[in-house]
Amino acid sequence: MRIKGLFYILVILLLALGSILLYLSSQMNALFFYIGEGLVLFILLYLTFFYRKIVKPLNTIGSGMELLREQDFSSRLSPVGQYEADRVVNIFNRMMEQLKNERLRLREQNNFLDLLIKASPMGVIITSLDEDLAELNPMALKMLGVRLEDVQGKKMKEIDSPLAVELSSLPKGETVTVRLNDSNIYRCTHSSFIDRGFQHPFYLVETLTDEVMKAEKKAYEKVIRMIAHEVNNTTAGITSTLDTVEQALSSEEGMDDICDVMRVCTDRCFSMSRFITRFADVVKIPEPTLSSVNLNDLVFTCKRFMEGMCNDRHITLRMEIDESLKDVMLDAALFEQVLVNIIKNAAESIEADGEIIVRTISPATVEVIDNGQGISKETEAKLFSPFFSTKPNGQGIGLIFIREVLMRHGCTFSLRTYADGLTRFRIIFP
């Protein structure tokens, strides 16, 4: 029971006692009656003093405790006119002011931190103590290629994403750089922060794709230009000399074999020049000229073009068309070359007796699916690296060309072999 309630009980008891004394004194002479009245008046005055000096201050302080319990830091206590109690009230009010300012500061900091995380170009993934995904900022969702409602509450290893697979195997406290099958490169950090005495794990994912690709492109452009310059100058001089010598020897008897060798050497020089020109063409890809194109029609054109090659290998090439697909802004000539390269790679991975499916999906997705040999985990990370090829005589420029064209169109893409054994090259237009 509160002290205020106890005080009211005391008031009732004292008033009852005073009333009894007043009644008994009235039965006696007048002196006792006046003494009784004086005693009752004294009790009333004392109770009033007691209430103002003790009960009211304690009741006010009790109200302050309720405010603290409810975390209402904006309210203040009023002075009660009692020196000791007013000192407590003043201290309490200063404490409430400090608590209010501290909470306001923390809210502002948390709000700023939330805005910073949401706007961050780095992916931020916060997990619970049980390692369930708790919070993901927009960049993290984009990097993983998922929606928040689909992954919240799940563990990292349960997410169907190449980046999630890499993160799930990353030990706490370490930072690694990973290159995925969509040519993206990330620096991934697994760390933790302390909240309410507990360590909460989180992941930071920083994209290095643009920086690395710019450095790679700058390096291989310089190398290709230097090689092309030297090779073309050398072959031009050699072919000119060979032509001159062949013409001089052609009029001589018994020189037919030597002239044939000269012509073979000349042809070989031209082949070498064409070979190095193909490398030089990689760094001369024009900027796409965008126009509204029906993807289904473009896919059909590429299918007709590649049917002959597939038939020679006994490979079935078929289409799965989404009729609701809308027109897409792209450079038809460049994208046709991309699709031709992808289908050609798929056919070469099958070798013979297989199937390739070219599928369109609304609103703007193209998939090329094959049942070829598949791509190993080790190969996935190197697919879009300059001059890397799994073919014995491959030059490693096909996927570089595809990567450059798709990135200039703003597409997201991936190439991987799934659990069903099928390899999918998926292209999603913005």
PyMOL commands that set and color helices and strands:
alter all, ss='L'
color gray80, all
select helices_A, chain A and resi 3-26+30-69+83-119+138-144+148-151+156-158+162-168+209-250+256-282+295-312+332-350+377-380+398-408
alter helices_A, ss='H'
color red, helices_A
select strands_A, chain A and resi 123-127+133-136+175-179+185-195+198-207+291-293+315-320+328-330+354-361+365-370+412-417+423-428
alter strands_A, ss='S'
color yellow, strands_A
deselect
rebuild
show_as cartoon
